[in-house]
Structures are given as structure tokens and as C-alpha cells.
Amino acid sequence: MTPFFDRHDAGKKLAHALHDYKDVANLLVLGLPRGGVVVAEVVAHELNAPLDIVVSRKIGAPGNPELAIGAVSQDGKTFIDDATIDLLSIDKETLTKLIAAEKKEAERRVETYRADLPEQDFTGKTVIVVDDGIATGFTMLAALATVKKFGAMQTIVAVPVASHDALTQLKRATDHVVVLHTPDHFTAISTYYHKFPQVSDAQVVALLHPTPEEA
């Protein structure tokens, strides 16, 4: 039996684990697009906190884009898995092109999703960073770098499922980590959900810019 029915269910369960943060002053919930925003929206609603996003992009291996060899943050900081790059014999020119492509996509997503939202400033805020799952941890590390750069007072990583390796890395990079499920043999994130549909740009925009009836 899968731990979560869908991202909404995961968000409800995650919010329950984060109940101590409900109604906390200067609290902000950030989702990693795309799927993490769906989970984060539920968490933000349950905790009575504002919702925003932080964009980071996985750098996928040539010919195997699902295999992360690093990540880039929305402000251009790069995290690289040197051991995997050496193992796969990825040359510098190829790596440079991969990084450039993901930086461009990160910029596009920020522009598309945030549109007319105010400039981000997390000074003095407690920031909960949410994704729908973490395999390697690189995209979350990149996201945390942005959050800290923008002045967050405290950072909390909150995810429904994560690998043991990622959890070890993240505990060193944030103030607190909340993970509901840490399987002994981690597989694709989708396998821990009964329903795990693709999330579109339009869905992310709708969550960040709700109509008056939805707000």
C-alpha cells in the first residue's frame, strides 16, 4: 500500500506533522515547482500561512535526465555531484551546456509563476520549504541556498518522502527537517503515491494567483 493517495493527501499529512507552526508569526511556506507547490498549498492553508515558491532545477545526466548530477538555484548558484560526473565521464563542455539550460529554465519559471507578485524578501521569517519528495537532495539544497540568501531567519524542510542519503545531507543544511516516510530502498518518488499526475505551469500559476472565490 502506498503511503500517500495523491499530493493533496500528502499535504494534509505533512501539515498535521507541522501543527506546531500553525498561526506562527512571520511564517512562510514555499513550494518547489511544479509538484511541490501542490503539496505546499495544502500545508500553507492548514497552517494559515502565505504561499510562495522557490525555484531550483535538477541537472539531469546526458541520456538519463532522471538521474541527478546536480542542481541550480533560481539565482544561479550551482550544486554539482562531482563523483557521479566523474563516474559517467561527463566532459566540461557538456556539463556547461546542461547547467546553462537549467539556469534558463529556472529563470523562465520564476518569471512565469511569480508574475506580478512582490519581490521576494524572507528577512526575519521562518520559512518552510516543501517538495513532493526528495531523491538526491540537490534541488532542495539549491532551494535552501536561495532562501538563506534572501534573509530567512529559520528554515524547515518538509517533505512526504525522502531517501536516507538526502535526509543526511539536508540535516546539515537546514534548521529542522520533517519527513513522513523514509524507505530503506528508495525508488522513484511516484511509487509512494497512488496518484501522481504531472503538474502544469497553469496549475502552479493558479495556486499562486487564486481568484477571489478561491482565496
C-alpha positions in Angstrom: 0.0 0.0 0.0 1.3 3.4 -1.0 1.8 6.0 1.9 0.0 8.8 0.0 -3.1 8.8 -2.2 -2.0 12.0 -4.0 -0.2 15.3 -3.4 -3.2 16.8 -1.6 -3.3 13.8 0.8 0.4 14.2 1.4 0.0 17.9 2.1 -2.7 17.2 4.7 -0.5 14.6 6.4 2.5 16.9 6.3 0.5 19.8 7.7 -0.5 17.6 10.6 3.1 16.9 11.4 3.8 20.6 11.3 0.9 21.6 13.5 3.2 23.4 16.0 3.8 26.0 13.3 0.1 26.9 12.8 -0.5 30.6 13.2 3.1 31.3 13.9 4.0 35.0 13.2 6.2 35.7 10.1 5.7 32.1 8.8 6.0 31.5 5.1 5.5 28.3 3.1 7.4 27.8 -0.1 6.8 25.1 -2.7 9.3 23.8 -5.3 7.6 23.8 -8.7 6.0 22.0 -10.0 4.7 19.2 -7.9 5.9 20.6 -4.6 3.6 23.6 -5.0 0.5 21.4 -4.8 1.7 19.9 -1.5 2.8 23.3 -0.2 -0.5 24.9 -1.0 -2.3 22.5 1.3 0.3 23.0 4.0 0.1 26.8 3.8 -3.7 26.7 4.0 -3.7 24.4 7.0 -1.1 26.5 8.9 -2.7 29.8 8.0 0.5 30.9 6.3 1.2 32.7 2.9 2.3 30.6 0.0 5.1 31.4 -2.4 7.6 29.4 -4.4 11.4 28.9 -4.7 12.7 27.6 -8.0 15.5 25.2 -8.3 16.2 22.9 -11.3 17.7 19.4 -11.3 20.6 18.9 -13.7 20.0 15.5 -15.3 22.6 13.2 -16.7 23.0 13.1 -20.5 20.7 10.4 -21.9 19.2 9.8 -18.5 17.6 13.1 -17.3 16.0 11.4 -14.3 19.5 10.8 -12.8 20.5 14.0 -11.0 24.1 15.1 -11.3 23.4 18.4 -9.6 21.0 21.4 -9.4 20.9 25.1 -10.0 19.0 27.7 -7.8 16.8 30.4 -9.2 19.6 33.0 -8.6 22.1 30.9 -10.5 24.0 29.0 -7.7 25.2 25.6 -8.9 25.5 22.4 -6.9 27.4 19.6 -8.6 27.8 15.9 -7.8 31.5 15.5 -8.8 31.6 11.8 -8.0 28.7 11.0 -10.4 30.1 13.3 -13.1 33.4 11.5 -12.9 31.8 8.1 -12.9 29.8 9.0 -16.0 32.8 10.7 -17.7 30.8 13.8 -18.4 33.1 16.4 -20.1 33.2 20.0 -19.1 31.6 21.3 -22.3 28.6 19.0 -21.9 28.2 19.9 -18.2 28.4 23.7 -19.0 25.6 23.3 -21.6 23.4 21.3 -19.1 23.9 23.9 -16.4 23.1 26.8 -18.9 19.9 25.1 -20.0 18.6 24.6 -16.4 19.5 28.1 -15.4 17.4 29.4 -18.4 14.5 27.2 -17.4 14.7 28.4 -13.8 14.6 32.0 -14.9 11.5 31.2 -17.1 9.7 29.5 -14.3 10.3 32.4 -11.9 9.0 34.9 -14.5 6.0 32.7 -15.4 4.9 31.7 -11.9 5.5 34.8 -9.9 4.3 37.3 -12.5 3.2 40.4 -10.5 3.9 39.0 -7.0 6.1 41.3 -4.8 9.9 40.8 -4.9 10.9 38.1 -2.5 12.4 39.1 0.9 12.5 36.5 3.6 14.2 38.6 6.2 13.1 37.7 9.7 10.8 34.9 8.5 10.5 31.3 9.4 10.4 29.5 6.1 9.0 26.0 5.5 10.3 24.7 2.1 8.1 21.9 0.7 8.5 19.4 -2.1 6.6 16.3 -3.0 9.6 14.1 -2.4 13.4 14.1 -2.3 15.6 11.6 -4.0 19.2 13.0 -4.1 18.6 16.3 -2.3 20.3 18.5 -4.8 17.2 20.6 -5.8 16.3 21.2 -2.2 19.9 22.2 -1.3 19.7 24.7 -4.2 16.4 26.0 -3.0 17.7 26.4 0.6 20.6 28.5 -0.8 18.2 30.9 -2.3 16.0 31.1 0.9 19.0 31.8 3.0 20.3 34.4 0.5 17.0 36.2 0.8 17.4 36.5 4.6 15.3 33.7 6.2 15.7 33.7 10.0 14.9 29.9 10.2 14.5 27.2 7.5 12.5 24.0 7.8 12.5 21.3 5.1 9.2 19.4 4.9 8.5 16.6 2.5 6.3 13.5 2.5 9.1 11.1 1.4 12.9 11.2 1.2 15.8 8.9 0.8 18.2 8.3 3.7 21.1 9.8 1.8 19.2 13.0 1.1 18.0 13.3 4.7 21.6 13.1 6.0 22.6 16.0 3.7 19.6 18.1 4.5 20.0 17.9 8.2 23.3 19.7 7.8 21.8 22.4 5.6 18.7 23.4 7.5 17.4 24.1 11.0 14.8 21.3 11.0 13.7 18.5 8.7 10.2 16.9 8.7 9.9 13.8 6.6 6.9 11.4 6.9 8.3 8.4 5.1 12.0 7.3 4.6 12.0 3.9 2.9 15.0 1.6 3.3 15.2 1.1 -0.5 14.3 4.3 -2.2 12.8 4.2 -5.7 11.1 6.8 -7.9 9.1 9.4 -5.9 5.9 8.5 -7.9 5.9 5.0 -6.4 5.0 6.4 -3.0 1.8 7.9 -4.4 -1.4 6.2 -5.6 -1.9 9.1 -8.0 1.0 11.2 -9.2 -0.1 13.2 -12.2 2.1 15.7 -14.0 1.6 19.3 -12.8 1.4 22.0 -15.4 2.6 25.6 -15.4 -1.0 26.7 -15.4 -1.8 24.7 -12.2 1.2 26.4 -10.4 0.1 29.8 -11.6 -3.5 29.2 -10.4 -2.3 28.1 -6.9 -0.1 31.2 -6.6 -2.7 33.6 -8.0 -6.1 32.4 -6.8 -9.3 34.1 -7.8 -11.2 36.0 -5.1 -13.6 33.0 -4.9 -10.7 30.6 -4.4 -8.7 32.7 -2.0 
